[in-house]
Amino acid sequence: MTADEAVLQVNHDDMVAFSGFTSAGAAKVIPKALAKRAREHHDMGLNFKLKVLTGASTSSAIDKDLAEANAISWRSPYQSDKAIRNMINQEEVEYVEVHLSHLPQAVSSGFFGKVDVAVIEAREVTEDGRVYLTTSVGASPTFLRCADKVIIEINRHHSPRLREMADIRIMPPPPRRYPIHIFEPMMRIGWPYALVEPEKVIAIVETEQPDDELGFAGPDEVSNKIAEHVIEFLLGEMTAGNHPNSMFPLQAGVGNVANAVLSGLGSHPDIPPFYMYSEVFQDAMVDLMQQEKLLGASAASLTVTRDKLKTVTDDMDFFAPRIVLRPQEISNHPGIIRRLGVIALNTAVEVDLYGNANSSHVFGTKAINGIGGSGEFTRNSYLSFLMTPSIAREGKISAIVPMCPHIDNNEHSVQIVVTEQGLADLRGLGPTHRAQVLIEKCAHPLYKEYLRKYVRDSMKGHIRHDLEKCYELHRNLLDTGSMLPDME
């Protein structure tokens, strides 16, 4: 049926779970039809708002179009558009951030309540309930299992051979879960399809729309310097015998800095070929795989631009055996991350003097996007890097601050912090020593002396702080537009 016909079966206050992990594999036409239906209801003075679940970040059709139609009352586990973000920060939408590997169990256990409708993009659905997904797996298998009603978007834009990458398995509930038998990044444990009870499927809507264009900016001087510090450190660890010459598998978050660091690792002649066990397969990884620097990759989605996706699907004989797409409760599973000895490369907004990191809020109050999967990898990896430029807005903002007003990854999880200024290895250091290393290695020269003075003048203790001045930089930014009132 048409999208407009299908959404007639979605009601006000329903919880609707959409496919997709990033915009890859996200539902496309049903969200737009729901936005239209919401506007029609509002014009008649009727309520029409939904509780919205996705796997992770998502497409503009969900977080932009539905938000602009005032059609969202509740959102989890992540959000990725200015429209929904503004409504969250104005307290018009209730927002629940969740670690991405926790989401499927939270849904299947009923922590969020009943899932009324799942809207899932697929390349094919069979009469006996096999659902062949497109460019992501994410939480779609769990949504298909738990929802009362299911709408399938059959998207014929995508290659039917994408199913060759899928490795889908839903974990049984506690308390007697069996071990997950993944001992190498490319091991497969499941099937190329998800399952749905056929009687749940209330509509099938056909589309031919590509995923949202996602392009990242190319490497700049700052990201290249960050990459140099990471590479120098890894080579030093290998020389010292702290890391095998074959390299443990890598993980990289989404974004320009992570993409640049991956490119730098791939182009360095002394970094050996490596595997990845990550959340997303992104643009830089396509080139590295063609160069045979990246030997194989496990992820939850193909988060690539259209040109790169075409490169992949035009040569599936090469790429399909080298890419595995898994459900997010497996791609982000802490036990597997720890077992494989993953090296994690993620980004932060700011890091305080003792190693606590904020990646999701401004001033501790305004949501940016969400924690996503960075917490799972930062806490459980063999080595974890948090990367950020040392300053923003031409020096008006410092990424190294006395105290973070919001903390996503605390000092017990954060191991290595990298800015373009240098790299701070915090392993084995007490709080005061961590502060000294972060200031000298990672802080921008504009802020070094201020931060040194803060530590000198703070109240002595296991962790030094001055509770009257710990947020002085943030207050300066609010009052004057610059963290330091005098930047000279």
C-alpha positions as CSV (number, residue, x, y, z in Angstrom):
1,M,0.0,0.0,0.0
2,T,1.0,3.6,-0.1
3,A,2.8,5.3,2.8
4,D,-0.2,7.5,3.5
5,E,-2.4,4.4,3.7
6,A,0.0,2.6,6.0
7,V,0.3,5.3,8.6
8,L,-3.5,5.3,9.2
9,Q,-2.7,2.3,11.4
10,V,-0.4,4.4,13.6
11,N,-2.1,6.2,16.5
12,H,-1.4,9.0,18.8
13,D,0.9,8.1,21.7
14,D,2.2,4.9,20.0
15,M,5.8,3.9,20.5
16,V,7.2,3.5,17.0
17,A,10.6,1.8,16.4
18,F,12.4,2.7,13.2
19,S,15.2,0.8,11.5
20,G,18.6,2.3,10.9
21,F,21.9,2.7,12.6
22,T,23.0,6.3,11.7
23,S,21.0,7.1,8.5
24,A,22.1,3.8,7.0
25,G,19.1,1.6,6.5
26,A,16.8,4.1,8.1
27,A,13.1,4.2,7.2
28,K,12.5,6.9,4.6
29,V,8.9,7.3,3.4
30,I,6.8,6.3,6.5
31,P,8.4,9.0,8.7
32,K,7.5,11.7,6.2
33,A,3.9,10.3,5.9
34,L,3.7,10.3,9.7
35,A,4.8,13.9,9.8
36,K,2.1,14.8,7.3
37,R,-0.5,12.9,9.4
38,A,0.6,14.8,12.5
39,R,0.2,18.2,10.8
40,E,-3.3,17.2,9.6
41,H,-4.3,16.2,13.2
42,H,-2.9,19.3,14.7
43,D,-4.7,21.5,12.1
44,M,-7.9,19.8,13.3
45,G,-7.0,20.5,17.0
46,L,-6.2,16.8,17.6
47,N,-3.2,15.3,19.4
48,F,-0.7,13.2,17.4
49,K,2.6,12.6,19.0
50,L,4.8,9.5,19.0
51,K,7.4,7.9,21.2
52,V,10.3,7.3,18.9
53,L,12.9,4.6,19.1
54,T,15.9,4.0,16.7
55,G,19.1,2.0,16.8
56,A,21.3,5.0,17.1
57,S,21.5,8.3,15.2
58,T,19.1,8.4,12.3
59,S,17.9,10.2,9.1
60,S,16.5,13.7,8.8
61,A,13.1,12.1,7.9
62,I,12.8,11.0,11.5
63,D,14.7,13.5,13.7
64,K,14.0,16.6,11.5
65,D,10.7,16.0,9.7
66,L,8.8,14.4,12.6
67,A,10.2,17.0,15.1
68,E,9.3,19.9,12.9
69,A,5.7,18.5,12.7
70,N,5.7,18.4,16.5
71,A,5.1,14.7,16.3
72,I,7.6,13.4,18.9
73,S,6.9,13.3,22.7
74,W,9.7,10.9,23.7
75,R,13.0,9.9,22.1
76,S,15.7,7.3,22.7
77,P,18.6,6.2,22.6
78,Y,20.3,9.0,20.5
79,Q,19.3,12.0,18.3
80,S,21.0,13.7,15.5
81,D,19.3,16.8,14.2
82,K,19.0,20.4,15.3
83,A,15.2,20.3,15.2
84,I,14.8,17.5,17.7
85,R,17.7,18.8,19.7
86,N,16.1,22.2,20.2
87,M,12.9,20.6,21.4
88,I,14.8,18.4,23.8
89,N,16.7,21.4,25.2
90,Q,13.4,23.3,25.6
91,E,12.0,20.3,27.5
92,E,9.3,19.8,24.9
93,V,10.5,16.2,24.2
94,E,11.6,13.7,26.8
95,Y,15.0,12.3,25.9
96,V,16.5,9.1,27.2
97,E,20.1,8.4,26.4
98,V,21.1,4.7,26.4
99,H,24.3,2.8,25.8
100,L,23.7,1.3,22.3
101,S,24.4,-2.3,23.3
102,H,21.9,-2.0,26.2
103,L,19.0,-0.9,23.9
104,P,17.9,-4.3,22.5
105,Q,17.6,-5.8,26.0
106,A,15.9,-2.8,27.3
107,V,13.3,-3.0,24.5
108,S,12.8,-6.8,24.8
109,S,12.5,-6.6,28.6
110,G,9.8,-3.9,28.3
111,F,11.8,-1.2,30.2
112,F,10.4,1.4,27.8
113,G,6.9,-0.1,27.6
114,K,5.2,-1.8,24.6
115,V,6.5,-1.2,21.1
116,D,3.3,-0.6,19.1
117,V,4.8,-0.4,15.6
118,A,8.1,-1.2,14.0
119,V,9.0,0.5,10.7
120,I,11.8,-1.5,9.0
121,E,13.6,-0.9,5.7
122,A,14.4,-4.2,3.9
123,R,15.4,-5.3,0.5
124,E,13.1,-8.3,0.6
125,V,10.6,-10.0,3.0
126,T,9.5,-13.6,2.4
127,E,6.1,-15.2,3.1
128,D,7.5,-17.2,6.0
129,G,8.9,-14.0,7.7
130,R,12.5,-13.7,6.7
131,V,13.5,-10.0,6.5
132,Y,16.6,-9.2,4.5
133,L,17.8,-5.8,5.7
134,T,19.7,-3.2,3.7
135,T,22.7,-1.1,4.8
136,S,22.4,-1.6,8.6
137,V,21.3,-4.2,11.2
138,G,21.3,-2.1,14.4
139,A,18.3,-3.0,16.6
140,S,16.0,-3.9,13.7
141,P,15.9,-7.7,14.6
142,T,14.7,-6.8,18.1
143,F,12.2,-4.3,16.9
144,L,10.8,-6.9,14.5
145,R,10.5,-9.4,17.3
146,C,8.9,-7.1,19.9
147,A,6.5,-4.8,18.0
148,D,2.8,-5.6,17.9
149,K,2.6,-4.3,14.3
150,V,5.2,-4.1,11.6
151,I,5.5,-1.9,8.5
152,I,8.1,-3.0,6.0
153,E,9.7,-0.5,3.6
154,I,11.0,-2.5,0.6
155,N,13.8,-0.3,-0.8
156,R,14.8,-1.5,-4.3
157,H,17.5,1.2,-4.5
158,H,19.8,-1.1,-2.5
159,S,21.7,-4.1,-3.8
160,P,20.1,-7.5,-3.0
161,R,23.6,-8.7,-2.3
162,L,23.9,-6.7,0.9
163,R,22.4,-9.7,2.7
164,E,25.8,-11.4,2.2
165,M,27.3,-9.1,4.8
166,A,24.5,-9.6,7.4
167,D,25.2,-11.9,10.4
168,I,22.1,-11.7,12.6
169,R,21.5,-13.3,15.9
170,I,19.3,-12.2,18.9
171,M,20.6,-13.0,22.3
172,P,18.4,-15.0,24.7
173,P,17.3,-13.2,27.8
174,P,19.1,-13.5,31.2
175,P,19.8,-15.3,33.4
176,R,21.3,-18.2,31.4
177,R,22.7,-16.5,28.3
178,Y,25.2,-18.6,26.4
179,P,28.7,-17.2,25.5
180,I,28.9,-15.3,22.3
181,H,31.2,-17.3,20.1
182,I,33.1,-14.5,18.5
183,F,36.9,-14.9,18.9
184,E,38.0,-13.0,15.8
185,P,36.5,-9.9,14.2
186,M,35.2,-11.8,11.2
187,M,33.6,-14.8,12.9
188,R,30.0,-15.3,12.0
189,I,27.4,-16.7,14.4
190,G,24.0,-16.0,12.8
191,W,21.9,-15.8,9.7
192,P,21.7,-13.3,6.8
193,Y,18.1,-12.3,7.7
194,A,16.0,-11.1,10.6
195,L,12.7,-12.8,11.5
196,V,9.2,-11.5,11.9
197,E,5.9,-13.3,12.5
198,P,4.1,-12.8,9.2
199,E,0.8,-12.0,10.8
200,K,2.4,-8.9,12.4
201,V,3.1,-7.3,9.0
202,I,0.3,-4.8,8.4
203,A,1.8,-3.0,5.4
204,I,4.5,-3.2,2.8
205,V,5.5,0.0,1.1
206,E,7.9,0.1,-1.8
207,T,10.6,2.8,-2.2
208,E,13.7,3.5,-4.2
209,Q,15.4,6.1,-2.1
210,P,19.1,6.2,-1.1
211,D,20.4,6.7,2.4
212,D,21.0,10.3,3.4
213,E,24.2,11.8,2.1
214,L,26.7,11.7,5.0
215,G,30.0,13.2,3.8
216,F,32.8,14.2,6.2
217,A,35.2,17.0,5.8
218,G,38.7,16.0,4.6
219,P,41.6,15.8,7.1
220,D,42.8,19.3,8.2
221,E,46.0,20.3,10.0
222,V,44.5,19.7,13.5
223,S,43.1,16.2,12.7
224,N,46.4,15.3,11.0
225,K,48.4,16.3,14.1
226,I,46.1,14.2,16.3
227,A,46.6,11.2,13.9
228,E,50.4,11.7,14.1
229,H,50.3,11.5,17.9
230,V,48.1,8.4,17.9
231,I,50.4,6.7,15.3
232,E,53.6,7.6,17.2
233,F,52.1,6.2,20.4
234,L,51.0,2.9,18.8
235,L,54.4,2.4,17.2
236,G,56.1,3.1,20.5
237,E,53.9,0.5,22.2
238,M,54.8,-2.1,19.5
239,T,58.5,-1.3,19.9
240,A,58.2,-1.7,23.6
241,G,56.6,-5.0,23.3
242,N,53.3,-3.8,24.9
243,H,51.4,-4.5,21.7
244,P,51.7,-7.3,19.1
245,N,53.2,-6.3,15.8
246,S,50.0,-7.7,14.1
247,M,47.8,-5.0,15.7
248,F,44.7,-5.6,17.7
249,P,41.4,-4.7,16.0
250,L,40.5,-1.0,15.8
251,Q,37.2,0.8,16.5
252,A,36.5,4.3,15.4
253,G,33.6,6.6,16.2
254,V,31.8,8.5,13.5
255,G,33.1,11.9,12.4
256,N,35.8,14.0,10.7
257,V,38.5,13.4,13.4
258,A,38.1,9.6,13.6
259,N,37.9,9.4,9.8
260,A,41.2,11.4,9.5
261,V,42.9,9.2,12.1
262,L,41.9,6.1,10.3
263,S,43.2,7.5,7.0
264,G,46.5,8.4,8.7
265,L,46.9,4.9,10.2
266,G,46.2,3.4,6.9
267,S,48.7,5.5,5.0
268,H,51.6,5.0,7.5
269,P,54.1,2.4,6.2
270,D,55.0,1.2,9.7
271,I,51.4,0.4,10.7
272,P,50.7,-3.2,9.7
273,P,47.4,-4.3,8.0
274,F,44.6,-4.5,10.6
275,Y,41.1,-5.6,11.2
276,M,38.3,-3.5,12.7
277,Y,35.6,-4.4,15.3
278,S,33.5,-1.3,15.3
279,E,30.0,0.2,15.2
280,V,30.1,1.8,11.7
281,F,31.9,1.1,8.5
282,Q,32.7,4.6,7.1
283,D,34.3,6.2,4.1
284,A,38.0,5.9,5.0
285,M,37.5,2.2,5.5
286,V,36.5,1.7,1.9
287,D,39.8,3.0,0.6
288,L,41.8,1.2,3.2
289,M,40.1,-2.1,2.3
290,Q,40.8,-1.6,-1.4
291,Q,44.5,-0.9,-0.5
292,E,44.5,-4.1,1.6
293,K,45.5,-2.2,4.7
294,L,42.1,-3.0,6.2
295,L,41.8,-6.8,6.1
296,G,38.2,-7.0,7.3
297,A,35.6,-5.1,9.3
298,S,32.8,-5.9,11.7
299,A,30.1,-3.2,12.2
300,A,26.4,-2.5,12.6
301,S,26.0,-0.4,9.5
302,L,27.5,0.9,6.3
303,T,27.7,4.6,7.2
304,V,29.2,5.8,4.0
305,T,28.5,8.4,1.3
306,R,26.6,7.3,-1.8
307,D,29.7,7.2,-4.0
308,K,31.4,5.0,-1.5
309,L,28.4,2.7,-1.1
310,K,28.3,2.4,-4.9
311,T,32.0,1.4,-4.8
312,V,31.1,-1.3,-2.3
313,T,28.0,-2.7,-4.1
314,D,29.6,-2.6,-7.5
315,D,32.3,-5.0,-6.3
316,M,30.5,-7.2,-3.9
317,D,32.8,-10.2,-4.8
318,F,35.6,-8.3,-3.1
319,F,33.8,-6.5,-0.3
320,A,31.1,-8.9,0.9
321,P,33.6,-11.5,2.4
322,R,35.4,-8.7,4.2
323,I,32.5,-6.9,5.9
324,V,30.2,-8.3,8.6
325,L,27.1,-6.4,9.7
326,R,25.8,-7.3,13.1
327,P,23.0,-6.3,15.6
328,Q,24.2,-3.5,17.8
329,E,24.0,-5.6,21.0
330,I,26.8,-7.7,19.5
331,S,28.8,-5.0,17.6
332,N,29.0,-3.0,20.9
333,H,29.0,-5.9,23.4
334,P,31.5,-5.2,26.2
335,G,32.5,-8.8,26.6
336,I,33.5,-9.1,22.9
337,I,35.3,-5.8,23.0
338,R,37.4,-6.9,25.9
339,R,38.0,-10.4,24.5
340,L,39.3,-9.1,21.2
341,G,41.5,-6.4,22.8
342,V,40.0,-3.6,20.7
343,I,41.8,-0.3,20.3
344,A,39.1,2.4,20.5
345,L,39.3,5.8,18.8
346,N,36.5,8.1,19.9
347,T,36.0,11.9,20.3
348,A,35.1,14.1,23.2
349,V,33.8,17.7,23.6
350,E,35.9,18.4,26.6
351,V,38.1,16.6,29.2
352,D,38.7,17.8,32.7
353,L,42.1,17.8,34.5
354,Y,41.5,14.4,36.1
355,G,40.4,12.5,32.9
356,N,36.6,12.8,33.1
357,A,35.2,13.4,29.6
358,N,32.1,15.0,28.3
359,S,30.9,14.0,24.8
360,S,27.2,14.9,24.8
361,H,26.3,18.2,26.5
362,V,27.2,21.9,26.5
363,F,27.4,23.6,29.9
364,G,26.2,20.4,31.4
365,T,22.6,21.3,30.3
366,K,22.2,21.4,26.6
367,A,22.2,18.0,24.7
368,I,24.3,17.8,21.6
369,N,23.7,14.3,20.3
370,G,24.3,11.6,22.8
371,I,26.8,9.1,24.2
372,G,26.1,6.6,21.5
373,G,28.5,3.6,21.7
374,S,31.6,5.5,23.0
375,G,31.1,4.5,26.6
376,E,31.0,0.8,25.7
377,F,34.3,1.0,23.8
378,T,36.0,3.5,26.1
379,R,35.5,1.4,29.2
380,N,36.1,-2.0,27.8
381,S,38.9,-1.6,25.2
382,Y,42.4,-2.8,25.6
383,L,43.5,0.7,24.7
384,S,41.1,3.6,24.4
385,F,41.8,7.1,22.9
386,L,39.6,10.1,23.3
387,M,40.5,12.8,20.8
388,T,39.6,16.4,20.5
389,P,41.0,19.7,19.2
390,S,42.5,21.6,22.1
391,I,40.5,24.8,21.3
392,A,37.4,25.8,19.4
393,R,36.2,29.1,18.1
394,E,39.7,30.5,17.5
395,G,40.7,29.9,21.1
396,K,37.5,31.1,22.8
397,I,36.8,27.6,24.1
398,S,39.3,25.2,25.7
399,A,38.7,21.4,25.5
400,I,40.8,20.9,28.6
401,V,38.9,22.4,31.6
402,P,39.2,22.2,35.4
403,M,35.9,20.2,35.8
404,C,33.4,18.9,33.2
405,P,29.8,20.0,34.0
406,H,28.6,16.8,32.4
407,I,30.5,13.5,32.4
408,D,29.9,10.6,30.0
409,N,33.2,8.7,30.5
410,N,34.7,9.0,33.9
411,E,38.3,9.0,35.0
412,H,38.2,5.2,35.7
413,S,37.5,4.5,32.0
414,V,39.5,7.2,30.2
415,Q,43.1,6.0,29.3
416,I,44.6,8.2,26.7
417,V,43.6,11.8,25.7
418,V,44.9,13.3,22.4
419,T,44.7,16.8,21.0
420,E,46.8,18.4,18.3
421,Q,49.1,19.6,21.1
422,G,50.1,16.1,22.1
423,L,49.1,12.9,23.8
424,A,48.5,12.2,27.5
425,D,48.8,8.6,28.6
426,L,46.9,8.6,31.9
427,R,47.3,4.9,32.7
428,G,48.8,4.3,36.2
429,L,48.8,8.0,37.1
430,G,47.1,9.5,40.2
431,P,44.9,12.5,39.9
432,T,47.4,15.3,40.4
433,H,49.9,13.5,38.1
434,R,47.1,13.2,35.5
435,A,46.3,16.9,35.7
436,Q,50.0,17.8,35.2
437,V,50.3,15.5,32.1
438,L,47.0,16.7,30.6
439,I,48.0,20.4,31.0
440,E,51.5,19.9,29.6
441,K,50.7,17.5,26.8
442,C,47.1,18.4,25.7
443,A,46.1,21.9,26.7
444,H,46.5,24.8,24.3
445,P,49.2,27.4,25.3
446,L,46.4,30.0,25.8
447,Y,45.1,28.0,28.7
448,K,48.2,26.3,30.2
449,E,49.0,28.9,32.8
450,Y,45.4,29.3,34.0
451,L,45.1,25.5,34.4
452,R,48.5,25.2,36.2
453,K,47.4,28.0,38.7
454,Y,44.0,26.3,39.2
455,V,45.8,23.1,40.3
456,R,48.3,25.0,42.5
457,D,45.6,27.0,44.3
458,S,43.0,24.3,44.7
459,M,42.1,22.6,48.0
460,K,44.4,19.7,48.7
461,G,43.0,16.2,48.7
462,H,43.1,13.0,46.6
463,I,41.6,15.1,43.9
464,R,42.3,18.8,44.0
465,H,39.4,21.2,43.2
466,D,38.3,24.7,44.0
467,L,34.5,24.5,44.2
468,E,34.2,28.3,43.7
469,K,36.3,28.4,40.5
470,C,35.9,24.9,39.0
471,Y,33.4,26.2,36.4
472,E,34.9,29.6,36.0
473,L,35.9,29.0,32.4
474,H,32.3,27.9,31.5
475,R,30.9,30.9,33.3
476,N,33.2,33.2,31.4
477,L,32.0,31.7,28.2
478,L,28.4,32.3,29.1
479,D,29.1,35.9,30.3
480,T,31.6,37.1,27.6
481,G,31.6,34.6,24.8
482,S,35.1,33.4,25.7
483,M,36.3,31.1,28.4
484,L,39.2,33.4,29.2
485,P,38.1,37.0,29.6
486,D,41.4,38.3,28.3
487,M,42.8,36.2,25.5
488,E,45.9,38.3,25.0
